[in-house]
Amino acid sequence: MIKNEIKTKEDVLKNLQNKTEFEKTVLIKTFEIPKGKVSTYKEIAKKIGRPRAYRAVANALHKNPLAPIVPCHRVVRSNGQIVGTKEAVKARRALLEKEGIPLIGNRVIISPEILF
């Protein structure tokens, strides 16, 4: 399936056949984050019922084969920090800025209004 044909959770799942069940769960939950909202690795871990697995969530998102359809750029550290290589941070910051997410430097200003 071509990336621009992916519109539903079922479409996402069809493209994740080589991923573990944990990775699929993380990527599906991330797919649900709407434009203009962000989440944290810790919040994603809580939402999938694995509250202490926030590092594993970050690792699963690091291997996201469907970015930006599965919007891993909308997941940041609990302190709002955008993480990754210098180039990745720059790209994620640009996407978040385009979506209207409030930023200071490479940090999202997390508030209840934008938290998913």
C-alpha positions as CSV (number, residue, x, y, z in Angstrom):
1,M,0.0,0.0,0.0
2,I,1.3,3.5,-0.9
3,K,1.7,5.8,2.1
4,N,-0.8,8.4,0.9
5,E,-3.4,5.6,0.7
6,I,-3.2,4.9,4.4
7,K,-6.2,6.5,6.1
8,T,-7.4,4.1,8.8
9,K,-6.0,2.1,11.7
10,E,-6.6,-1.0,9.6
11,D,-4.5,0.5,6.8
12,V,-1.7,1.2,9.3
13,L,-1.9,-2.4,10.7
14,K,-1.6,-3.9,7.2
15,N,1.7,-2.0,6.8
16,L,3.1,-3.2,10.2
17,Q,3.1,-6.9,9.7
18,N,6.8,-7.2,10.5
19,K,6.5,-5.4,13.8
20,T,5.9,-6.9,17.3
21,E,2.5,-6.6,18.9
22,F,4.0,-4.0,21.3
23,E,5.3,-1.9,18.4
24,K,2.0,-2.2,16.6
25,T,0.1,-1.0,19.7
26,V,2.4,2.0,20.1
27,L,2.2,3.0,16.5
28,I,-1.6,2.7,16.4
29,K,-2.0,4.8,19.5
30,T,0.4,7.4,18.0
31,F,-1.7,7.3,14.8
32,E,-4.6,8.5,16.9
33,I,-2.9,11.7,18.0
34,P,-4.8,14.5,16.1
35,K,-3.1,17.4,14.4
36,G,-2.6,20.2,16.9
37,K,-2.1,17.9,19.8
38,V,1.0,16.2,21.3
39,S,1.7,13.4,23.7
40,T,4.7,12.2,25.7
41,Y,6.4,8.8,25.6
42,K,5.1,8.3,29.2
43,E,1.5,9.1,28.3
44,I,1.6,6.7,25.3
45,A,2.9,4.0,27.7
46,K,0.0,4.7,30.1
47,K,-2.6,4.7,27.3
48,I,-1.5,1.3,26.1
49,G,-1.5,-0.2,29.6
50,R,2.3,-0.3,30.1
51,P,3.0,2.7,32.3
52,R,6.6,1.9,32.9
53,A,7.5,1.1,29.3
54,Y,8.1,4.7,28.1
55,R,11.6,3.9,27.0
56,A,10.3,1.0,24.9
57,V,7.7,3.4,23.5
58,A,10.5,5.7,22.4
59,N,12.3,2.8,20.8
60,A,9.2,1.7,18.9
61,L,8.7,5.2,17.6
62,H,12.3,5.4,16.6
63,K,11.6,2.5,14.2
64,N,8.4,4.0,12.8
65,P,8.2,3.0,9.1
66,L,5.1,5.2,8.4
67,A,6.2,8.7,9.4
68,P,4.6,11.2,9.1
69,I,1.4,9.2,8.7
70,V,2.0,7.8,12.1
71,P,2.9,11.1,13.6
72,C,5.8,10.3,15.9
73,H,6.8,14.0,15.7
74,R,3.9,14.6,18.0
75,V,5.4,12.6,20.8
76,V,8.0,14.3,23.0
77,R,9.7,13.9,26.4
78,S,7.7,14.7,29.5
79,N,9.5,18.0,29.7
80,G,8.5,18.9,26.2
81,Q,11.9,18.3,24.7
82,I,12.0,17.2,21.0
83,V,14.6,14.4,20.7
84,G,16.6,12.8,18.0
85,T,19.5,13.6,15.7
86,K,20.1,17.3,15.0
87,E,18.4,16.9,11.6
88,A,15.5,14.9,13.0
89,V,14.8,17.5,15.7
90,K,14.9,20.2,13.1
91,A,12.4,18.3,10.9
92,R,10.1,17.5,13.9
93,R,10.2,21.0,15.1
94,A,9.2,22.3,11.7
95,L,6.2,19.9,11.5
96,L,5.0,20.8,15.0
97,E,5.4,24.5,14.3
98,K,3.4,24.1,11.0
99,E,0.6,22.4,13.1
100,G,0.4,25.3,15.5
101,I,2.1,23.7,18.5
102,P,3.6,26.3,20.9
103,L,7.4,26.0,21.1
104,I,10.3,27.6,22.8
105,G,13.5,26.5,21.1
106,N,13.3,22.7,20.7
107,R,10.8,22.3,23.5
108,V,7.0,22.0,23.3
109,I,5.1,24.2,25.8
110,I,2.9,21.4,27.1
111,S,-0.5,22.4,28.4
112,P,-3.8,20.6,29.0
113,E,-5.2,22.1,25.8
114,I,-2.7,20.4,23.5
115,L,-2.0,17.2,25.4
116,F,-3.5,14.0,24.0
